[in-house]
Amino acid sequence: MAAKKIIPLSPMTKIVIPEHVEQEFLRSSQVQKMFNISESLLKKLRANGTIPAYQLGQTYLYKAEEIIAALRKVTPKNPQP
C-alpha cells in the first residue's frame, strides 16, 4: 500500500472542529478520523514532533487546537496549485 501524502493546508483554510468534539483532549482514533490519516502516519507525526501529544500510560492524547496550529506552521505560505 502506498504511503498517504500529507496535503498542506492553505493559510486561508478555515478549520472547524466538529461539534461532537467537546472534550479538551482527543484520542488517536479521533485525530485519525479528523484528518483522514492512518495510524502509522499519526505515529510518525507524533514521533518526529510535527504534532504535539501527551502520553498518559499507553494512551496518547492530543489537543485539537494545538494540532491545527502545528499543521499551520509546517504549511507553506504560498502553496503551488
N, C-alpha and C positions, 0 to 999 in steps of 0.2 A: 504494500500500500504506500503510495507516495505521501510525503510529508505535506501537511497543510501549510500554506503560506499565510503569514500574517499580513492582512491588508491594512495599511496605515490609515488612521483616522484623519479626516480633513480637519484643520483648525476650526472650520465653520460648522462642523458636525455637532448637532445638538444631541447629547446623550441623555436619555431619560431612564432613570432607574424605575423598573416596573413597580406598579402599585403593590403587588403582592410581596415585594421585598421590604418588609417593615423592620426586620431586626437589624441591629447595628453591624453584626458580623455575618458573613456568608460562608458557607461550606464550599469545598472544592467543586462538588457536583453543581452547585448553583452558579458558580463562576463559569464553569464549562458551558452550561446552558446559556448564560447571559451573553457570552462572546462566541458561542458555537465553536469551541475548540476541544481537542482531545485531552485526555488525562495526561498523556505523555508531554504534550506541549505545555500544559499548565505547570507540570513539574519542572520543565526546562526554564520557563519564565520565572518561576519561583527560585530555582537554584542559581540562576545567573543574576538575580537581583533586579530583573526588569520590573517585576511587580512585588510589592511588599506583602508579607504574610506573617501571621502569628501562629506559633505552634503551641498547642495545648495537648500534651501527651503525644498520641499518634495522629491527632487531628490538626489540620491546617485551617486557619480562619483568615478571612480577608475582609477589608472594609471597601465597599463599593466605590466610595468617593476617592480613596487612595489609589485604587486600581485605575480608575478613569484618569486621574491626574498623572499617574506614572505613564500610562499609554500616550497621553497627550505630549509628554516630554520627549518620547522617542519617535514621535511622528514628525516627518519633515514639514517645514513651514510651507514649502511650495511643492506639493506632490506633482509628479508627472502624470498627465492624463493617460 
